Amino acid sequence: MRYLVRERIFGIGDDYWIDDEYGEHAFLVDGKALRVRQTFQLKDAQGEVVAVIRRKMISLWETMEIERGGERLATVRKKRFTLLRNRFKARLADGGALSVHGNVLDKEYDIELGGGRLARISRKWFRVRDTYAVDIEQPGADVPLLLSLAVCVDALTGER
């Protein structure tokens, strides 16, 4: 399943839609303006909050947390920058970990679990500013979690 993420150009805060591959609004990323720390709510098409994403205020490494239902779902940390590559680690509340790595120039990132790719974040084929695709490759994958990871990568790389 492919999702297209497009920033709302004239919105207050950082609100933007994530559309499915059929062009229908699937999720809204509601950026909470006027907060001390960067906060986003991922809402489904009916307006229900399916995840809350917050940047940690005090941390040695750039860190964001993803919550669902008031419980921490994942902690996302940006690893040290290596030449032309970005790496992130998402520690899941159940003890597992997802790896996110990609090429800065091509703006391509893979989300992997145990070496198998779950999703790819890609701006490569989009000429429209602030548009990228998230291709979910595993059936039954936690779509809100993977889209939340894409929001974290976007925020932590300073592209949004």
Backbone bond lengths (Angstrom), bond angles and torsions (degrees), N, CA, C in turn:
res aa  C-N    CA-C-N  psi(-1)  N-CA   C-N-CA  omega(-1)  CA-C   N-CA-C  phi
1 M - - - 1.453 - - 1.520 108.50 -
2 R 1.280 117.57 134.86 1.465 122.99 179.79 1.526 109.50 -108.84
3 Y 1.325 114.02 135.48 1.467 121.67 174.92 1.514 108.13 -119.96
4 L 1.342 116.87 138.15 1.458 122.33 177.07 1.522 108.59 -108.13
5 V 1.315 115.23 127.70 1.458 121.42 -178.65 1.520 107.30 -105.25
6 R 1.333 115.84 122.35 1.467 121.14 -179.71 1.512 108.95 -130.51
7 E 1.323 115.77 128.10 1.456 120.13 178.08 1.526 109.76 -74.31
8 R 1.334 115.88 140.34 1.459 120.74 173.44 1.522 106.41 -78.15
9 I 1.302 117.40 117.85 1.457 121.42 -170.20 1.526 113.20 -70.22
10 F 1.320 118.56 -39.47 1.459 119.79 -175.39 1.516 112.86 -110.70
11 G 1.329 117.93 30.74 1.455 121.36 -179.94 1.520 111.62 -88.38
12 I 1.324 115.94 158.91 1.449 120.89 173.00 1.513 106.60 -88.75
13 G 1.319 116.64 131.40 1.460 120.01 -173.86 1.515 108.33 81.20
14 D 1.294 116.79 -161.63 1.461 121.88 179.71 1.519 108.95 -112.52
15 D 1.319 117.49 68.44 1.459 121.77 178.46 1.519 108.91 -97.54
16 Y 1.330 115.93 132.95 1.453 119.11 176.64 1.520 109.51 -156.82
17 W 1.335 114.52 156.99 1.459 121.42 -177.86 1.520 111.09 -94.87
18 I 1.313 114.65 149.63 1.458 122.79 168.63 1.524 105.52 -114.62
19 D 1.329 116.15 115.96 1.461 121.53 -177.59 1.522 109.69 -98.44
20 D 1.342 115.83 150.69 1.464 118.90 175.64 1.526 108.95 -81.53
21 E 1.315 116.11 -179.55 1.461 119.88 -176.00 1.524 113.57 -68.29
22 Y 1.329 117.21 -8.98 1.469 121.42 178.07 1.520 111.92 -98.19
23 G 1.347 116.58 3.48 1.457 121.21 178.82 1.521 114.33 85.39
24 E 1.315 117.46 6.75 1.461 121.47 179.31 1.536 109.87 -89.04
25 H 1.345 116.04 142.84 1.462 119.83 175.46 1.524 109.11 -64.94
26 A 1.331 116.62 122.13 1.462 121.33 -179.00 1.526 111.29 -107.26
27 F 1.342 117.19 -39.48 1.461 122.26 -178.85 1.518 109.34 -143.60
28 L 1.327 115.45 150.82 1.458 121.98 173.16 1.517 107.75 -115.43
29 V 1.326 116.40 129.46 1.458 121.18 172.18 1.521 105.20 -96.02
30 D 1.319 115.07 109.86 1.458 122.66 -176.18 1.522 108.52 -99.98
31 G 1.334 116.13 100.20 1.463 121.10 177.79 1.510 109.36 -77.41
32 K 1.298 116.15 124.38 1.458 121.02 -177.75 1.522 109.80 -85.44
33 A 1.338 115.91 105.60 1.462 121.81 179.33 1.528 109.49 -73.22
34 L 1.298 115.30 158.03 1.465 123.26 175.89 1.523 113.36 63.17
35 R 1.316 117.52 30.89 1.465 122.00 174.19 1.520 108.26 -102.91
36 V 1.331 116.28 151.73 1.458 120.37 178.96 1.522 110.44 -64.75
37 R 1.321 117.23 -40.19 1.466 120.14 177.70 1.520 108.99 -118.41
38 Q 1.313 115.27 150.79 1.456 121.16 -177.83 1.527 109.72 -61.15
39 T 1.341 116.12 125.41 1.457 122.46 -176.85 1.521 109.77 -137.09
40 F 1.334 115.39 137.15 1.461 122.17 175.74 1.518 108.39 -129.74
41 Q 1.331 116.25 145.41 1.462 121.05 169.20 1.522 106.86 -113.92
42 L 1.331 115.97 129.77 1.453 121.10 174.46 1.526 106.40 -95.75
43 K 1.338 115.63 117.00 1.467 121.30 -177.45 1.519 109.30 -114.84
44 D 1.340 116.08 143.11 1.455 119.27 175.93 1.528 109.37 -76.13
45 A 1.314 117.03 179.46 1.467 121.83 -176.16 1.526 112.97 -62.65
46 Q 1.340 117.29 -22.29 1.471 121.19 178.23 1.524 112.16 -88.86
47 G 1.331 118.08 -0.66 1.459 121.92 177.96 1.520 114.97 90.76
48 E 1.339 117.32 5.54 1.466 121.05 178.07 1.529 110.04 -80.33
49 V 1.324 117.07 133.58 1.457 121.50 178.37 1.526 108.80 -72.20
50 V 1.337 116.96 121.27 1.465 121.52 179.76 1.530 111.64 -106.90
51 A 1.341 117.08 -14.10 1.469 121.31 176.03 1.524 109.02 -164.45
52 V 1.325 115.27 149.29 1.464 122.05 173.62 1.524 106.23 -121.26
53 I 1.325 115.69 132.19 1.463 122.04 -176.39 1.528 107.54 -120.13
54 R 1.349 115.83 124.62 1.465 120.00 -178.24 1.518 110.73 -132.08
55 R 1.326 115.33 139.56 1.467 120.41 172.59 1.520 107.56 -82.00
56 K 1.340 116.50 131.11 1.457 120.22 176.91 1.516 108.92 -71.06
57 M 1.324 115.68 138.41 1.462 119.96 -177.14 1.523 112.53 -76.71
58 I 1.321 117.38 -42.80 1.454 120.71 -176.70 1.524 108.68 -118.72
59 S 1.326 115.37 113.32 1.456 120.69 -179.37 1.523 108.90 -163.49
60 L 1.334 116.85 143.59 1.462 119.86 177.09 1.516 111.37 -65.81
61 W 1.324 116.58 -39.48 1.460 122.11 178.40 1.515 107.92 -109.64
62 E 1.330 115.72 151.66 1.460 119.26 177.53 1.523 108.29 -60.39
63 T 1.340 115.98 124.99 1.459 120.91 -172.35 1.519 110.55 -137.54
64 M 1.338 115.88 142.13 1.462 122.52 172.42 1.518 107.79 -130.98
65 E 1.327 115.55 151.56 1.466 121.19 177.62 1.515 109.55 -119.06
66 I 1.334 114.77 141.88 1.462 122.07 177.00 1.521 106.95 -113.47
67 E 1.340 115.96 127.49 1.465 121.37 179.88 1.514 109.72 -121.41
68 R 1.325 114.40 151.36 1.469 120.84 173.81 1.518 106.72 -137.87
69 G 1.309 116.70 125.77 1.456 121.04 178.75 1.523 113.09 61.22
70 G 1.335 117.49 32.24 1.451 121.51 179.22 1.523 114.50 81.59
71 E 1.328 117.55 -3.65 1.466 122.11 -180.00 1.525 109.73 -108.03
72 R 1.321 116.72 141.14 1.462 121.07 177.96 1.529 109.15 -66.35
73 L 1.314 115.50 127.94 1.462 122.32 179.43 1.534 110.52 -100.35
74 A 1.349 115.79 -39.63 1.467 120.04 -178.45 1.521 110.17 -159.03
75 T 1.326 115.19 152.49 1.460 122.87 172.15 1.518 106.63 -119.04
76 V 1.330 116.21 123.48 1.462 122.21 -174.98 1.520 108.43 -109.81
77 R 1.336 115.76 123.46 1.457 121.55 179.40 1.519 109.89 -120.79
78 K 1.325 113.82 136.77 1.454 119.25 174.24 1.523 107.23 -84.17
79 K 1.319 115.26 126.02 1.460 119.93 177.66 1.520 109.08 -82.18
80 R 1.312 114.79 171.48 1.463 119.09 179.22 1.514 110.99 -55.37
81 F 1.310 114.16 143.63 1.464 121.33 178.18 1.520 109.78 -71.57
82 T 1.314 116.02 129.74 1.451 121.09 171.31 1.519 106.40 -112.92
83 L 1.279 116.53 158.54 1.451 121.44 -174.53 1.534 111.67 -50.67
84 L 1.317 115.56 115.93 1.465 125.23 176.16 1.530 114.56 63.28
85 R 1.326 118.48 14.95 1.465 121.07 179.16 1.518 109.59 -133.66
86 N 1.303 116.44 145.47 1.457 123.09 170.60 1.518 107.64 -117.19
87 R 1.322 115.30 141.56 1.463 120.71 177.72 1.521 108.94 -132.14
88 F 1.334 114.10 139.75 1.455 121.38 178.38 1.521 107.86 -132.79
89 K 1.310 116.37 152.25 1.467 121.82 175.61 1.519 106.07 -126.39
90 A 1.319 116.50 129.47 1.464 122.13 176.87 1.520 108.05 -112.04
91 R 1.313 116.39 106.48 1.473 121.90 176.74 1.525 107.89 -84.46
92 L 1.323 115.95 120.98 1.452 121.38 -178.77 1.524 110.23 -85.81
93 A 1.309 116.80 152.21 1.466 121.82 -179.10 1.525 111.35 -62.11
94 D 1.337 117.91 -27.55 1.471 120.57 -179.42 1.528 112.75 -82.07
95 G 1.341 117.04 4.02 1.458 120.98 177.37 1.519 114.00 100.42
96 G 1.311 117.88 -13.45 1.460 121.13 179.03 1.521 110.90 -78.20
97 A 1.317 116.02 177.83 1.459 120.95 179.29 1.520 110.50 -146.81
98 L 1.309 115.04 141.39 1.457 122.29 173.37 1.521 107.85 -109.99
99 S 1.313 116.19 143.85 1.453 122.02 177.59 1.522 107.90 -108.82
100 V 1.323 116.16 135.14 1.460 121.41 175.83 1.521 106.37 -125.59
101 H 1.318 115.91 122.00 1.460 118.62 179.29 1.512 109.19 -143.64
102 G 1.331 114.95 151.86 1.445 117.17 -178.22 1.500 114.36 -168.48
103 N 1.309 113.63 175.85 1.443 123.44 -178.06 1.521 109.02 -98.16
104 V 1.338 116.80 123.31 1.457 122.20 -177.12 1.526 111.09 -64.16
105 L 1.330 117.97 -43.10 1.466 120.73 -176.61 1.521 112.60 -68.83
106 D 1.331 117.44 -43.55 1.463 120.98 -179.44 1.520 112.60 -81.23
107 K 1.348 116.58 -15.00 1.464 122.20 -177.75 1.520 111.31 55.88
108 E 1.328 114.55 47.17 1.461 123.10 177.71 1.523 107.89 -119.13
109 Y 1.321 117.58 129.29 1.461 122.56 179.44 1.522 109.55 -132.33
110 D 1.325 116.77 139.70 1.456 122.15 175.08 1.518 108.96 -109.91
111 I 1.329 116.14 138.03 1.463 122.76 173.26 1.518 105.77 -105.32
112 E 1.344 115.92 119.88 1.458 120.40 -174.18 1.519 111.68 -125.90
113 L 1.320 114.42 149.74 1.461 123.15 173.29 1.522 106.56 -128.01
114 G 1.334 116.64 115.42 1.463 120.78 179.32 1.520 113.77 60.08
115 G 1.314 117.61 32.66 1.463 121.20 178.77 1.516 114.54 87.92
116 G 1.341 117.74 -11.12 1.468 120.94 178.21 1.521 110.56 -97.84
117 R 1.327 116.91 133.20 1.463 120.49 -177.62 1.525 110.90 -76.54
118 L 1.347 114.55 126.41 1.464 121.51 175.39 1.518 111.11 -91.89
119 A 1.344 115.85 -37.11 1.465 120.26 -176.04 1.522 109.77 -157.27
120 R 1.322 114.94 160.72 1.463 121.87 174.60 1.523 108.33 -128.55
121 I 1.334 115.01 132.36 1.463 122.86 174.66 1.523 105.81 -101.54
122 S 1.326 117.54 125.55 1.458 119.26 -173.86 1.520 112.36 -142.09
123 R 1.322 115.31 131.32 1.473 122.27 170.56 1.523 110.36 -109.73
124 K 1.280 116.45 -2.18 1.462 122.63 -170.12 1.532 113.81 -53.61
125 W 1.304 117.54 -42.70 1.461 120.02 -173.46 1.522 113.98 -98.51
126 F 1.337 116.92 8.37 1.460 119.77 -176.68 1.514 110.73 -109.75
127 R 1.303 115.76 122.56 1.460 120.60 178.77 1.528 110.75 -91.50
128 V 1.306 117.65 -19.68 1.449 121.28 179.31 1.525 108.09 -69.78
129 R 1.316 116.62 130.99 1.458 121.29 -178.60 1.528 110.27 -60.92
130 D 1.317 115.85 140.32 1.464 123.11 175.83 1.526 112.99 59.39
131 T 1.325 116.72 37.80 1.454 121.75 172.86 1.525 108.22 -125.53
132 Y 1.325 115.70 133.86 1.458 119.45 174.72 1.511 109.53 -149.62
133 A 1.330 114.75 162.81 1.461 120.85 -178.99 1.517 109.47 -107.29
134 V 1.325 115.76 147.64 1.459 122.72 169.81 1.519 105.38 -122.65
135 D 1.334 115.79 109.11 1.456 121.59 179.23 1.520 108.49 -95.27
136 I 1.340 116.51 114.57 1.461 122.37 177.11 1.525 106.29 -87.18
137 E 1.330 116.79 117.67 1.453 120.73 -172.44 1.522 114.47 -100.01
138 Q 1.317 118.11 -16.45 1.467 121.24 -177.36 1.527 110.14 -105.58
139 P 1.325 118.10 122.15 1.464 120.22 175.68 1.532 109.52 -61.69
140 G 1.303 116.31 140.42 1.461 121.05 178.84 1.513 113.94 80.00
141 A 1.331 117.90 6.05 1.465 121.17 179.24 1.526 109.85 -67.46
142 D 1.317 116.12 155.03 1.468 123.00 178.26 1.532 108.15 -76.90
143 V 1.332 116.70 90.27 1.465 122.35 -174.47 1.526 111.89 -59.31
144 P 1.346 120.63 -48.39 1.467 118.73 178.97 1.535 112.83 -58.52
145 L 1.328 118.24 -37.77 1.463 120.73 177.75 1.526 110.60 -64.33
146 L 1.320 117.94 -46.56 1.465 121.08 -178.73 1.531 111.56 -65.80
147 L 1.324 117.51 -39.15 1.469 119.98 176.48 1.528 110.48 -68.00
148 S 1.332 117.37 -36.35 1.464 120.92 175.81 1.526 110.85 -62.96
149 L 1.331 116.91 -39.06 1.467 120.58 175.94 1.529 110.75 -62.18
150 A 1.327 117.10 -39.32 1.471 120.66 177.07 1.522 110.64 -62.49
151 V 1.332 117.35 -40.90 1.467 121.58 176.75 1.529 109.86 -62.13
152 C 1.325 117.16 -42.20 1.475 121.54 178.68 1.531 110.69 -62.21
153 V 1.323 117.57 -46.65 1.470 121.40 179.48 1.516 109.27 -59.28
154 D 1.319 116.09 -44.58 1.462 121.95 179.65 1.534 110.07 -59.61
155 A 1.322 117.19 -47.39 1.465 121.82 -177.90 1.535 111.44 -69.33
156 L 1.322 117.38 -42.15 1.467 120.82 -175.84 1.529 113.34 -75.25
157 T 1.318 117.29 -22.16 1.465 119.47 175.62 1.510 110.94 -89.98
158 G 1.327 117.36 -2.08 1.464 120.94 176.14 1.501 114.49 74.46
159 E 1.331 116.73 20.15 1.462 119.98 -177.65 1.524 112.39 -88.24
160 R 1.291 118.34 -9.44 1.466 119.63 179.98 1.502 108.08 -113.72
